[in-house]
Amino acid sequence: MRSTFHGLEVAKRGMFAQQSALHTTGHNIANANTPGYTRQRVNFEQTEPYPAVSMNRPNIPGQMGTGVEAGSVQRVRESFLDVQYRSENNKLGYWESRAEALQKMEEIMNEPSDTGLSKTLDRFWQSFQDLATNPTNAGARSVVRERGIAVAETFNYLSNSLKSVQGDLKSELDVSVKAMNSLANQINNINKQISEIEPHGYLPNDLYDERDRLVDQLSSLANIKVTTHPSGGNALKIAEGTYSVELVDDNGRSIGTLVDAKQQRTNSFAVEYNAENGLVESVQLGTKKIDILDFNSSGELSSLIDSYGYTYTSSDGTVFEKGLYPDMLADIDTLAFDFATKLNSVHREGWSMEDLDPDGDPNTNDATHTPKDFFSFGEGTSLLDSKGASALIQVSKAIQDSTDHIAAAMPNSDNQVHVGDSQNAIRLADVKNNSLNIGGNTTTFQNFYESVIGGMAVDAQEAERLTTNSGVLKDAVDQRRQSVSAVSLDEEMTNMIQFQHAYNASARMITMQDEILDKIINGMGLSGR
């Protein structure tokens, strides 16, 4: 026989369940602007019907409902959208960092402009043409020297500025590595807390939110794969378990484990630099050393490595230096080295004012001709290759001391050199248009430099375009994710009214049950009334 107070218990359970829903709604409203918060809902569950199946069950027509209970408080989140968001966030992290590095490079190169290297070289070539019209003019010679100094200082500025930004990229890379390890440690600590709570049948939703927020941040640094592991014990079926985080390459193959949920530990990530050139040589993940060519996990870290530069050794022992800034420095060094070498070779063939006798008509067979370089890489310094040339190039000391050392003249067909001769000045001006082998390619100085600047511009344009595209895709996925997980105040207010009415109805049921019981207890058994 069912209890007389059955209706009271059903109504009481209804009030408690709706009250729990109202508390959860209030929690959602309070966290409407909390970063990373996921709205929560109460999962209502019917309580076990009466009577249970047994040998001594009461003989009634059928089972009766016994009310409702709040089975669990679950956050509303779509894991597939999380995977999509992190994938797009990873791409955005790579292209944003690359675009920023290229933007700084464009600011340094400053082309096209009136102060860039191209314009400075044009003025230098023009000064030789002006000298050719009046080779004995001291003013024209001074202009050649000053324009040469301007060219050397421009090369020096470009080299020093690029190296300075490259150093900033290294510092940024080190900071990103520390951030990555910090995020991994925080995720691991949250894993430990979750593994201690879930086995007791609870859902630590706030810890889930914080962990997902950290994983979102981590996804911008490197390409990651998240794997869940159950906590065991009496964990609910909808419990999310702990996270293992792996670094993966662009094809999804595992590079190494950053956060190990089973062992509840992290593998520290580190970048190792080459002792000779200072570029990135490899990365270390725990005890696992990964060659830089095998570390192709996209993200901000990979972009910083590509921008700052990395080095590797081929099978034949050749050492290669690659990266945005190493490549640009190598191109500038090549241009400076070949420019100075070619100009010097032409200049050494010419005769200067100092080589001429007072009568202005010496014979080329006497010993007065002393070949001199126009540019040098430091007194007593001789470069065997182009490395470092742009930082070292300068106008030679002889020409700095006296403009009379500028070799503007050439012997004529009678092997005579005249004071007013300007044939070598013309030859020096024509160096601009000579076809040369620069960096393994047959080209001119102007064309080579234009190709370098053009390549940089194309790379920068591509980085900006893909940054914009990745940002749009990330925002689109985030918008879909927010539509599922974010708090809508309109929806929460609607739920609040719904739960409030249900709570009031359950309370009214208790009042009605009280009236029935009052009738039974106080009104039954009295006759004649």
Helices and strands as residue ranges (DSSP letters): H 6-30, E 40-46, E 68-75, H 79-109, H 117-133, H 138-197, G 198-200, H 205-221, E 224-229, E 242-248, E 254-260, E 265-266, E 269-273, E 280-285, E 288-291, H 300-308, E 310-313, E 319-322, H 324-349, G 353-355, E 375-376, H 389-392, E 394-395, H 397-401, G 403-405, H 423-430, G 431-433, E 436-438, E 441-443, H 445-485, H 489-518, I 519-523
